[in-house]
């Protein structure tokens, strides 16, 4: 899944860092054209037009990523649950994430080298619960 950090078209020097996924383009384009997205076919799509226009620093609250297994991104934080996953974007090596999972600040550490799981256990626990809730479709 692709996700984007958005630069405001009103001021290219204004870095918004809004979370936006390609699935959001359906609902956003529908809003732009005064259409209504079909909740059956676009259930995960969110209207992020305010972020794209520079009116809001927030696109969506979270993104579920998939790289061999699901991971959750909320703001600057990314949670990867325990188990086997794919390491980075290549050369497609398998990595094993030990319990209770890994937590990264992708803004400060885009290479995901510093695991914050032990220093931020409450955030890890909350993100693990949220990912499980999303998996169940609640």
C-alpha positions in Angstrom: 0.0 0.0 0.0 1.3 3.4 -0.9 0.9 6.3 1.5 2.0 9.9 1.1 3.2 12.8 3.1 1.5 15.8 1.5 2.9 19.2 0.6 0.3 22.0 0.6 -0.3 23.3 -2.9 -0.9 26.7 -1.4 2.6 26.9 0.1 5.2 24.3 -1.1 7.4 25.3 1.8 4.7 24.3 4.3 5.3 20.7 5.3 2.1 19.1 6.5 3.1 15.5 6.9 -0.6 14.4 6.6 -1.2 10.6 6.3 -2.9 9.8 3.0 -3.3 6.4 1.3 -4.1 5.7 -2.3 -7.4 4.2 -1.2 -8.3 7.7 -0.1 -8.3 9.0 -3.6 -11.7 7.4 -4.3 -13.6 9.2 -1.5 -11.5 12.4 -2.1 -12.3 12.5 -5.8 -15.9 11.8 -5.1 -16.0 14.8 -2.7 -14.2 16.9 -5.2 -16.9 16.2 -7.8 -19.8 16.4 -5.3 -20.3 12.6 -5.7 -21.0 10.2 -2.9 -18.7 7.2 -2.4 -20.3 3.8 -2.3 -19.7 2.4 1.2 -19.7 -1.1 -0.1 -16.9 -0.6 -2.6 -15.0 2.2 -0.8 -15.4 1.3 2.8 -11.8 2.1 3.7 -11.5 5.3 1.6 -11.6 8.6 3.5 -12.0 12.1 2.1 -8.6 13.8 2.7 -9.3 16.8 0.5 -8.7 19.3 3.3 -5.1 17.9 3.7 -4.5 18.0 0.0 -5.6 21.6 -0.1 -3.5 22.6 2.8 -6.5 23.4 5.0 -5.7 20.6 7.5 -2.4 19.1 8.8 -4.3 15.7 9.2 -5.3 13.4 6.4 -6.4 10.2 8.1 -5.9 9.1 11.7 -4.2 5.8 10.8 -3.0 3.6 8.0 -2.8 -0.2 8.0 0.3 -1.2 6.0 1.1 -4.7 4.6 4.7 -6.0 4.2 4.3 -9.7 4.7 2.0 -8.9 7.6 -0.1 -6.0 8.8 1.4 -3.0 10.5 -0.3 0.2 11.9 0.8 3.7 11.3 -0.7 6.5 13.4 0.9 9.9 13.0 4.7 9.5 13.3 4.4 6.1 15.0 4.5 2.7 13.2 3.6 -0.5 15.1 4.7 -3.9 13.7 3.2 -6.9 15.6 5.4 -9.9 16.5 6.1 -12.5 13.8 7.8 -12.8 10.5 7.6 -9.8 8.1 9.5 -8.4 5.1 12.4 -6.2 5.9 12.1 -2.7 4.4 11.5 -2.3 0.7 14.1 -4.7 -0.4 16.1 -6.9 -0.9 13.0 -8.6 0.5 14.7 -10.3 3.4 12.5 -11.9 6.1 12.8 -10.3 9.5 11.4 -11.7 12.8 9.8 -9.2 15.1 9.9 -10.5 18.7 7.0 -10.0 21.2 5.6 -7.6 22.1 6.2 -6.1 18.6 8.2 -3.1 17.3 7.4 0.6 17.5 9.2 3.2 15.4 9.0 7.0 15.0 9.2 7.0 11.2 9.6 10.8 11.1 12.7 10.8 13.3 13.8 7.4 12.2 12.7 6.7 8.6 15.0 3.7 8.3 13.2 2.1 11.3 16.5 1.3 13.1 15.5 2.4 16.7 12.8 0.2 18.2 10.9 2.3 20.8 8.9 -0.7 22.2 10.6 -0.8 25.6 10.6 3.0 26.1 7.0 3.6 25.0 5.1 0.4 26.2 1.7 2.2 26.6 1.7 3.5 23.0 2.8 0.1 21.7 0.0 -1.6 23.7 -2.6 0.9 22.5 -1.5 0.5 18.8 -1.5 -3.3 19.2 -5.1 -3.2 20.4 -6.2 -0.9 17.6 -4.6 -3.1 15.0 -6.4 -6.1 16.4 -9.7 -4.2 16.5 -9.2 -3.2 12.8 -8.4 -6.8 11.9 -11.7 -7.9 13.4 -13.5 -5.2 11.4 -15.0 -3.5 14.4 
